[in-house]
């Protein structure tokens, strides 16, 4: 019998191992991004900040655990270990034996559903530590039930009833400030806790405890609202420490289904325990129980699969974001070339791709050789680039004030994150605000996993001349660069882009459009900056802006072979308007031939609609500016 019981638990453990394996292999980019969008500090001020609202304690624990996703396998191992503890506790509390222990997996499956449905909510949920909060909240509730069972086991029945009332009141009153709605849930479970007399399996629902639990759940949040949590909205009291799936004025209730599944899992366990005393339950054969348990677990697995967010573009954005942070431009382009999903890229992906090509000096030759697209992010609300990767884009294009501005706004609205502090430290250094930079680095040095990053950048504060472009380039030419190789790779191109006034005007959250218009209408003597103005004029298809920037680029780079796409634009515009004499320009023969073939094919496809032409032309001309100019439309930014 013991061996069989062990086999049941091995099955539970095996399922948890599979769950952890799938998280690490399929969601590693999400896990890495989650810990960057998380911040845990071992300071009293951080604790007090979270405890300004009910449920601050569970957020504190959640943020502490989320940081371990710095190593995805480690964070996942902790998560699955907590799920195993939850299964063991649930089985012990509700006295589950045999195949019924499999039903304890319903709780981790519901918790996993809460986790894997996240998607773009990763950027918008205001609950700190939200990935771990449900697990920690459920674990807290089960621990309170475990204490209750111990009390019932060691006290006479009459005394146990009164002590259990006191324990339930203590859990609700003392637990609410730290665990919010999870403490209320624990109170409700205590009210429904089975009473066992003389260690028999005879179940009795204690009416004496059930109604007081309802009174406590209704009254305690209101009392705290009047006396302690005055900053909390009254409507928030009963859902404190639960994620709010709201954007603007709209609420998306479908994302609450996994949280309802947690409640359903407990109802199943309570019902199962309550049915043990009935005759029909005793008549169930072991294989009947096994089949029923397996069916319910299978239903839970199907539910997890249904809510799992597997959008290809979302995961590509995550991977490209990390590659940009690592300055691994080739990896960004490798991801951009991956067309296995068959879905057009988002504008966020296009921005990452164009930035990488610009950093590698290949934008003029390869910018239009990649798939273009403006696929909206797969979310029921309008996802803004400012929240997803806009700060990173602004940072690398030298718009440091905009990067800092959006870090500040996001910090106030969504909470401070390690990523936010990293940007604010670097933008402060680039703006020669050394005291501010040191402040942010000092905060990062207090974290568990970002200390090394902060110490590396802190060394740059000892060489302020490194953030003066002329002095930096002079030191590099002299063979004694002021920055290490990685520092030069990161900061030198940004300093080139900061040779113009970095005004903080309005972008209306339209990152791409703002950058296009700012650069396309800009003018400067820095070669990198000037090429960026030409690239943006090209993307905007603005002929009047293109010609002066094209001419200046040619003048500033007399020894450089004119990149292919710049030639294509000049050759096309010269034929379209005849305002500029292009007869003496040394165009590549391939540029001329491709243009002639494009026009001949256009005549052959005369009756086609523009959408049909876009498909027909792509195999031959999809990698040219001609195709982009005539057949790529409605690339709306967000």
C-alpha positions in Angstrom: 0.0 0.0 0.0 2.8 2.3 0.9 4.5 1.6 -2.5 1.2 2.5 -4.3 0.9 5.7 -2.3 4.4 6.6 -3.3 3.6 6.0 -6.9 0.7 8.4 -6.7 3.0 11.1 -5.4 5.7 10.3 -8.0 3.0 11.0 -10.7 2.4 14.4 -9.0 6.1 15.1 -8.9 6.5 14.0 -12.5 3.7 16.3 -13.7 5.4 19.2 -11.8 8.7 18.4 -13.5 7.1 18.5 -16.9 5.4 21.8 -16.0 8.8 23.3 -15.0 10.5 21.9 -18.1 7.9 23.5 -20.3 8.2 26.9 -18.5 12.0 26.9 -18.9 12.1 25.8 -22.5 9.1 27.8 -23.8 9.1 30.9 -21.6 12.7 31.6 -20.7 12.5 35.0 -22.5 9.4 35.9 -20.5 11.1 34.8 -17.2 14.2 36.9 -18.0 12.1 39.9 -18.9 10.0 39.5 -15.8 12.9 39.8 -13.5 14.1 42.9 -15.3 10.6 44.4 -14.8 10.8 43.6 -11.1 12.6 45.2 -8.2 13.3 43.9 -4.7 15.3 45.9 -2.2 16.3 44.8 1.3 15.5 48.1 2.8 13.0 49.4 5.3 11.8 52.1 2.9 11.0 49.5 0.3 9.0 47.5 2.8 7.1 50.6 4.0 6.3 51.6 0.4 4.7 48.2 -0.3 2.8 48.2 3.0 1.0 51.5 2.2 -1.6 49.2 0.6 -3.2 46.0 1.8 -1.4 42.9 0.6 2.0 44.6 0.7 3.5 41.6 2.4 2.6 39.1 -0.4 4.0 41.6 -3.0 7.2 41.8 -1.0 7.6 38.0 -1.1 6.5 37.9 -4.7 9.1 40.5 -5.8 11.8 38.7 -3.8 11.1 35.4 -5.5 10.7 36.9 -9.0 14.3 38.1 -9.0 15.4 34.5 -9.1 14.2 34.3 -12.7 17.5 36.0 -13.4 18.4 32.3 -13.9 15.2 30.9 -15.4 15.9 27.4 -14.2 16.4 28.6 -10.6 13.2 30.7 -10.5 11.2 27.9 -12.1 12.7 25.3 -9.6 11.6 27.5 -6.7 8.1 28.0 -8.2 7.6 24.2 -8.8 8.9 23.4 -5.3 6.3 25.7 -3.9 3.7 24.0 -6.0 4.8 20.6 -4.6 4.6 21.9 -1.1 1.1 23.1 -1.9 0.1 19.6 -3.1 1.5 18.0 0.0 -0.2 20.4 2.3 -3.5 20.1 0.6 -3.4 16.3 0.7 -2.5 16.4 4.4 -5.1 19.0 5.4 -8.0 17.3 3.5 -6.8 13.8 4.4 -6.6 12.6 0.7 -5.4 9.1 0.0 -4.9 7.0 -3.0 -5.7 8.5 -6.4 -7.4 11.4 -4.7 -3.9 12.9 -4.1 -3.8 13.6 -7.9 -6.5 16.2 -7.4 -4.1 18.3 -5.4 -2.6 19.1 -8.8 -5.7 21.1 -9.7 -4.3 24.0 -7.5 -0.9 24.2 -9.2 -2.5 23.8 -12.6 -4.7 26.8 -11.8 -1.7 28.7 -10.6 0.2 27.8 -13.7 -2.7 29.1 -15.8 -2.4 32.5 -13.9 1.3 32.5 -14.8 1.3 31.5 -18.5 -1.6 33.7 -19.6 0.4 36.8 -18.8 1.5 38.0 -22.3 1.5 41.8 -22.7 0.1 42.2 -19.2 3.8 41.8 -18.2 4.1 45.5 -19.0 0.8 46.7 -17.6 0.0 44.9 -14.3 0.6 47.2 -11.4 0.7 44.4 -8.8 4.3 44.0 -7.7 5.6 40.4 -7.9 2.4 39.4 -9.7 3.9 36.2 -11.2 4.5 34.7 -7.7 1.7 36.4 -5.7 -1.0 33.7 -6.4 1.4 30.9 -5.4 2.4 32.7 -2.2 -1.2 33.6 -1.4 -2.4 30.1 -1.8 0.5 28.7 0.2 -0.4 31.2 3.0 -4.0 30.0 3.0 -2.9 26.4 3.2 -0.5 27.1 6.1 -3.4 28.6 8.1 -5.5 25.5 7.4 -2.5 23.3 8.5 -2.4 25.2 11.8 -6.2 24.7 12.1 -5.8 20.9 11.6 -3.1 20.8 14.3 -5.4 22.6 16.7 -8.2 20.2 16.0 -5.9 17.2 16.5 -4.5 18.3 19.8 -7.5 19.9 21.5 -10.8 18.6 22.8 -13.6 19.1 20.3 -15.4 21.8 22.3 -12.2 23.7 23.1 -11.0 23.4 19.4 -14.2 25.1 18.2 -13.5 28.2 20.3 -9.8 28.2 19.6 -10.5 27.9 15.9 -12.7 30.9 16.0 -9.9 32.9 17.6 -7.5 31.6 15.1 -9.8 32.5 12.2 -10.2 36.0 13.6 -6.4 36.3 14.0 -5.8 35.2 10.4 -8.2 37.8 9.0 -7.3 40.7 11.3 -3.5 40.2 11.3 -3.2 38.7 7.8 -5.2 41.3 5.8 -2.6 44.1 5.9 0.1 41.6 4.6 -1.9 39.3 2.3 -5.0 41.3 1.3 -7.6 39.2 -0.5 -5.6 36.0 0.1 -6.1 36.5 3.9 -9.8 36.9 3.2 -9.7 33.7 1.1 -7.9 31.9 4.0 -10.6 33.1 6.4 -13.3 31.7 4.1 -11.5 28.3 3.9 -11.2 28.2 7.7 -14.9 28.7 7.9 -15.4 25.7 5.7 -12.8 23.6 7.3 -13.9 20.0 8.1 -14.3 19.1 11.7 -13.1 15.6 12.7 -14.0 13.8 15.9 -11.9 11.2 17.4 -9.7 11.0 14.3 -12.5 9.4 12.3 -13.2 10.4 8.8 -16.7 11.6 9.6 -17.1 15.1 8.1 -19.1 17.9 9.7 -19.4 21.5 8.5 -19.1 23.9 11.4 -21.9 26.4 11.0 -20.5 28.1 14.1 -17.4 29.0 12.2 -18.9 29.6 8.7 -21.0 32.6 9.5 -18.4 34.4 11.6 -16.0 34.0 8.7 -18.4 35.9 6.5 -18.7 38.6 9.0 -14.9 38.9 9.3 -14.5 39.0 5.5 -17.1 41.7 5.2 -16.0 43.9 8.2 -12.2 43.7 8.5 -11.3 45.4 5.2 -13.8 48.2 6.0 -12.3 48.8 9.4 -8.8 48.9 8.0 -10.0 51.3 5.3 -11.2 53.7 8.0 -8.2 53.4 10.3 -5.1 52.5 8.3 -5.3 52.3 4.5 -6.8 55.7 3.7 -5.0 55.8 0.3 -6.7 52.7 -0.9 -9.9 52.9 -3.0 -12.9 51.3 -1.3 -13.6 49.2 -4.4 -10.1 47.8 -4.1 -10.5 46.5 -0.6 -11.8 43.0 -1.4 -9.4 42.4 -4.3 -6.2 43.8 -2.7 -3.1 41.8 -3.8 -5.0 40.5 -6.8 -3.9 41.7 -10.3 -6.2 44.3 -11.9 -6.9 43.4 -15.5 -8.0 46.8 -16.4 -6.6 49.1 -19.1 -8.0 52.6 -19.3 -11.7 52.3 -18.4 -12.1 48.8 -19.8 -11.9 45.6 -17.7 -10.9 42.2 -19.2 -12.6 39.7 -17.1 -11.5 36.7 -19.1 -8.1 36.9 -17.5 -9.7 36.2 -14.1 -10.8 32.7 -15.1 -7.6 31.1 -13.7 -8.2 32.8 -10.4 -11.7 31.4 -10.4 -10.2 28.0 -11.1 -8.2 28.3 -7.9 -11.5 28.6 -6.0 -13.0 25.8 -8.0 -10.0 23.5 -7.1 -10.6 24.2 -3.4 -14.3 23.6 -3.7 -13.5 20.2 -5.3 -11.2 19.2 -2.5 -13.7 20.4 0.2 -16.6 18.5 -1.6 -14.4 15.4 -1.9 -13.7 15.5 1.8 -17.4 16.2 2.7 -18.5 13.2 0.6 -16.3 10.7 2.4 -19.0 9.9 5.0 -21.7 9.2 2.4 -22.5 5.7 1.2 -22.1 6.3 -2.5 -18.5 7.5 -1.8 -17.7 4.3 0.1 -19.0 2.2 -2.8 -16.5 3.8 -5.3 -13.9 1.3 -6.4 -10.2 2.4 -6.6 -10.3 2.4 -10.4 -13.4 4.6 -10.3 -11.5 7.1 -8.2 -8.5 6.9 -10.5 -10.5 7.6 -13.6 -12.4 10.5 -12.0 -9.2 12.0 -10.6 -7.4 11.6 -14.0 -10.3 13.2 -15.8 -10.3 16.2 -13.6 -6.5 16.6 -13.9 -6.7 16.2 -17.6 -9.4 18.9 -17.7 -7.0 21.1 -15.8 -4.2 20.5 -18.2 -6.4 21.3 -21.1 -7.4 24.5 -19.4 -3.8 25.5 -18.9 -3.1 24.8 -22.6 -6.1 26.9 -23.6 -5.0 30.0 -21.7 -1.2 29.7 -22.5 -0.1 32.8 -24.4 2.0 31.5 -27.3 2.0 34.5 -29.6 5.2 34.3 -31.8 5.7 38.0 -32.2 5.5 38.5 -28.4 8.2 36.0 -27.8 10.3 37.5 -30.7 10.0 41.0 -29.2 11.2 39.6 -25.9 14.2 37.9 -27.5 15.0 41.0 -29.6 14.8 43.2 -26.6 17.3 41.1 -24.7 19.6 41.0 -27.7 19.6 44.8 -28.0 20.4 45.1 -24.3 23.3 42.7 -24.9 24.4 44.7 -28.0 24.1 41.5 -29.9 23.0 43.1 -33.2 23.4 40.0 -35.3 21.1 38.0 -33.0 18.5 40.7 -33.5 18.7 40.3 -37.2 18.6 36.5 -37.0 15.3 36.7 -35.1 14.0 39.3 -37.6 14.8 36.8 -40.4 12.8 34.0 -38.8 9.6 33.7 -40.7 8.6 30.3 -39.3 5.5 31.7 -37.7 4.1 33.1 -40.9 3.0 36.3 -39.2 4.1 39.7 -40.3 6.2 41.6 -37.7 5.0 44.2 -35.3 6.4 47.8 -35.5 8.3 47.1 -32.3 10.2 44.3 -34.1 10.8 46.6 -37.1 12.3 49.3 -34.8 14.6 46.7 -33.2 15.7 45.5 -36.7 16.3 49.0 -38.1 18.3 49.9 -35.0 20.5 46.9 -35.4 21.2 47.5 -39.0 22.0 51.1 -38.3 24.4 50.1 -35.5 26.1 47.6 -37.9 26.3 50.2 -40.7 24.2 48.1 -43.0 20.8 49.9 -43.0 21.4 51.4 -46.4 22.0 48.0 -48.0 19.6 45.7 -46.1 16.8 47.7 -44.5 14.2 46.7 -47.0 15.4 43.1 -47.4 13.5 42.1 -44.3 9.8 41.5 -44.1 7.9 44.7 -43.4 4.7 44.7 -41.3 2.6 46.5 -38.8 0.8 43.6 -37.1 -0.8 44.9 -33.9 0.3 43.2 -30.7 -2.0 40.3 -29.9 -3.8 41.8 -27.0 -7.4 43.0 -26.5 -6.2 46.5 -25.8 -3.9 48.8 -27.7 -0.4 48.1 -26.6 1.9 51.1 -26.7 5.6 50.9 -27.8 6.4 53.2 -25.0 5.6 50.4 -22.5 7.1 47.6 -24.5 10.5 48.8 -25.8 10.2 52.5 -26.4 12.6 53.5 -23.6 15.3 51.2 -25.1 14.8 52.6 -28.6 15.0 56.2 -27.3 18.1 55.4 -25.3 20.0 54.0 -28.3 19.0 56.8 -30.6 20.3 59.5 -28.2 16.9 60.7 -27.0 18.0 60.4 -23.4 15.5 62.9 -22.0 12.6 61.0 -23.5 14.0 57.7 -22.2 14.2 59.3 -18.7 10.8 60.8 -19.0 9.1 57.5 -19.8 11.1 55.7 -17.1 9.8 58.3 -14.6 6.2 58.0 -15.8 6.2 54.2 -15.8 7.8 54.1 -12.4 5.1 56.3 -10.9 2.2 54.4 -12.6 3.4 50.8 -12.7 6.1 50.7 -10.0 9.9 50.9 -10.1 11.8 48.2 -11.8 15.4 47.2 -12.2 15.2 48.0 -15.9 13.9 51.5 -15.1 16.8 52.2 -12.7 19.3 51.0 -15.3 18.0 53.3 -17.9 17.9 56.3 -15.5 21.5 55.6 -14.4 22.8 55.5 -18.0 20.8 58.5 -19.2 22.1 60.5 -16.2 25.6 59.6 -17.1 25.1 60.6 -20.8 23.7 63.9 -19.6 26.6 64.4 -17.2 24.3 64.2 -14.1 26.8 62.2 -12.0 25.0 62.5 -8.6 21.8 61.2 -10.1 23.6 58.4 -11.8 25.3 57.4 -8.6 21.9 57.4 -6.8 20.4 54.9 -9.2 23.5 52.7 -9.2 23.5 52.7 -5.4 20.0 51.3 -5.4 20.9 48.6 -8.0 23.9 47.6 -5.9 21.4 46.6 -3.1 19.7 44.1 -5.4 20.6 40.4 -5.4 21.5 40.0 -9.1 22.1 43.5 -10.5 24.9 44.4 -8.2 27.6 43.4 -10.7 26.0 45.4 -13.5 25.8 48.5 -11.2 29.5 48.1 -10.1 30.6 47.9 -13.7 28.8 51.1 -14.7 29.9 52.8 -11.5 33.5 52.6 -12.7 32.5 54.9 -15.6 31.7 57.6 -13.2 35.5 57.9 -12.5 36.1 58.9 -16.1 33.6 61.7 -16.8 35.6 62.7 -19.9 34.4 59.4 -21.5 31.0 61.0 -22.0 32.5 63.8 -24.1 32.5 62.5 -27.7 35.6 64.5 -28.8 37.7 63.3 -25.8 36.4 59.8 -26.1 37.4 59.5 -29.8 40.8 61.2 -29.1 41.5 58.7 -26.4 40.6 55.8 -28.8 42.9 57.2 -31.5 45.7 57.5 -29.0 45.3 53.8 -28.1 44.2 54.6 -24.6 40.3 54.5 -24.7 38.6 55.9 -21.7 36.0 53.1 -21.9 36.4 49.4 -22.2 35.4 47.6 -25.4 31.8 47.0 -24.3 31.5 50.6 -23.1 32.8 51.9 -26.4 30.4 49.7 -28.2 27.4 51.0 -26.2 28.1 54.7 -25.6 30.1 55.9 -28.6 27.3 55.5 -31.1 24.8 57.1 -28.7 27.1 60.1 -28.2 27.2 60.6 -32.0 23.4 60.8 -31.9 23.5 63.4 -29.2 25.1 66.1 -31.3 21.8 68.0 -31.5 19.6 69.6 -28.8 17.7 66.9 -26.9 14.5 68.7 -26.4 11.7 67.2 -24.4 8.6 68.1 -26.4 5.7 65.7 -27.1 5.7 62.3 -28.7 2.1 61.5 -27.9 3.3 57.9 -27.1 4.0 57.5 -30.9 7.7 56.6 -30.6 8.4 55.6 -34.2 6.6 58.5 -35.7 8.3 61.0 -33.4 11.7 59.6 -34.2 11.1 59.5 -38.0 9.9 63.1 -38.0 12.6 64.4 -35.7 15.5 62.8 -37.5 14.1 63.3 -41.1 13.8 67.0 -40.4 17.1 67.3 -38.5 20.4 68.4 -39.9 23.9 68.0 -38.5 27.6 67.5 -39.3 28.0 64.2 -37.5 28.2 61.4 -40.1 26.2 58.9 -38.1 23.5 61.4 -37.3 23.3 62.6 -40.9 22.9 59.1 -42.2 20.0 58.6 -39.7 18.3 61.7 -41.2 18.6 60.1 -44.6 17.2 56.7 -43.4 14.2 58.4 -41.8 13.5 60.5 -44.9 13.6 57.2 -46.9 11.1 55.4 -44.6 8.8 58.4 -44.7 8.9 58.4 -48.5 9.4 62.2 -48.4 11.1 63.2 -51.6 11.6 66.9 -50.6 13.4 65.8 -47.4 15.3 63.0 -49.2 17.3 65.0 -51.7 19.2 67.4 -49.5 20.0 64.6 -47.1 21.1 62.3 -49.9 23.4 65.0 -51.3 24.9 65.8 -47.9 25.5 62.1 -47.2 27.3 61.8 -50.6 29.4 64.9 -49.8 30.3 63.7 -46.3 31.2 60.1 -47.5 33.1 60.6 -50.8 35.1 57.4 -50.4 32.2 55.2 -49.4 30.2 53.2 -51.9 26.7 54.5 -52.0 24.4 52.0 -50.3 22.0 50.2 -52.5 18.7 51.5 -51.0 19.9 55.1 -51.2 20.7 54.6 -54.9 17.3 53.0 -55.5 15.5 55.9 -53.9 17.5 58.5 -55.9 17.0 56.6 -59.1 13.3 56.2 -58.5 12.7 59.9 -57.4 14.8 61.1 -60.3 12.4 59.4 -62.7 9.3 60.3 -60.8 9.7 64.0 -60.6 12.6 65.0 -62.9 13.5 67.8 -60.5 17.0 66.6 -59.9 19.4 65.6 -62.7 20.5 62.1 -62.0 22.0 61.5 -65.4 25.6 61.9 -64.1 25.1 59.9 -60.9 27.1 56.6 -60.8 24.3 54.2 -60.1 25.1 50.5 -59.9 23.9 48.6 -63.0 21.9 46.3 -60.8 19.9 49.3 -59.4 19.1 50.4 -63.0 18.2 46.9 -64.2 16.0 46.2 -61.2 14.1 49.5 -61.8 13.5 48.6 -65.4 12.3 45.1 -64.6 10.0 46.5 -61.9 8.4 49.0 -64.3 7.9 46.3 -67.0 6.4 43.9 -64.6 4.1 46.7 -63.4 2.8 47.2 -66.9 2.1 43.4 -67.2 0.2 43.5 -63.9 -1.9 46.5 -64.8 -5.4 45.2 -64.1 -4.3 43.9 -60.6 -5.3 45.6 -57.4 -2.6 47.0 -55.1 -3.0 44.1 -52.7 -2.6 41.6 -55.6 0.4 43.4 -56.8 2.0 43.3 -53.4 1.8 39.5 -53.5 2.9 39.1 -57.1 5.8 41.6 -56.9 7.3 40.3 -53.6 9.3 37.3 -54.9 11.2 39.4 -57.4 11.3 42.9 -55.8 10.4 42.4 -52.1 13.9 43.4 -51.1 14.0 46.7 -52.9 13.1 50.3 -52.1 10.9 50.3 -55.2 8.6 47.7 -53.6 8.6 49.5 -50.3 7.7 52.8 -52.0 4.8 51.6 -54.1 3.4 48.5 -52.4 4.0 48.8 -48.6 1.2 50.9 -47.2 -0.5 51.7 -43.9 2.5 50.9 -41.6 0.8 52.5 -38.7 2.9 52.9 -35.6 1.7 52.6 -32.0 
